[in-house]
Amino acid sequence: MSIRTFLTLIGCAALTIAINSDSAQAARTAHSALRVHCLKQVGAYYNPGNRTWRFYGARSSPQRQNFYNCLDAHTMKRR
């Protein structure tokens, strides 16, 4: 293995660590907390076996629409 290849691998590893730092984790955690808040607010239920949240009714149910309304209300004009 040449030195250039070794240094390239080290650089790629450092870049990967920088991308997956705490700031990226904090953003994911905040987004997850908002989703969980809205899911609980509309009355969705958590299935611990599959680790998923479920809505009652069809895809066009009022519960699902209220979930998206909740997300919109908390993230309006934040981009």
N, C-alpha and C positions, 0 to 999 in steps of 0.2 A: 504494500500500500504506500503510495507516494505521500509526501508531506502536504501537497495541495489537496488531495482527496481527504486526508485527515482533517485539515483545517476547514474544508468545506462542510464536512460532517459536524464538526464542532460548531460552526456558524449556524447551520440549520437547527441544531439542537438548542442553541441559545435563542434563536428567533422563535422557535416553538414554545419555549418556556416564557418568553416575553408576551407572546400572544395570549397564552392561557394563564395570565397572571391574575392577581386578586381582583383587579378592576373588572375584568371580563366576568369573573365569578359573581361579583357583587351585582352587576347588571342583570345577570341571569336570575339571581336570587330575588331581586326586587321585582322582576317581571313575574316570576313564579308566585311570589307572595300576593301580587295584585290579582293574578288569575284565581288563586285559591280563595281570596277574599270575595271576588265576584261569584265564583261557583257556590260558595256557602250562602251568599246573599240571595241567590235565586232558588236555592233549595236543591241543588244537584247532590247526588249521593256518591260517596267514595267506595269503590270496590277494592278492598285491600288485597284480595287474591291476585287481581290483575294489575293493581296499582294504577287504576284509571278512574276518572270521574264520569258519571253517567247522568244523562238527562232523562226525565220521564217524557214519553210521547215521541212524536215523529220529529223529523229534522226541522220542520217549520213550526214547531211548538212555541207558544209564548214564552216558555221558560228559557229556551235557547236564545230568543230575541232579547229578552231581558238581560241575559249574560253579556251579549255584545253591546247592549246599551250601557251597561255598567262599565265595561272596558272603555268605551268611547268617552264616558263621563270623566273617567280618571286620567285619560291620556290625551284629552283634547288640547290641541295646539302645543304639543311638546316635542315635535320633530324639528 
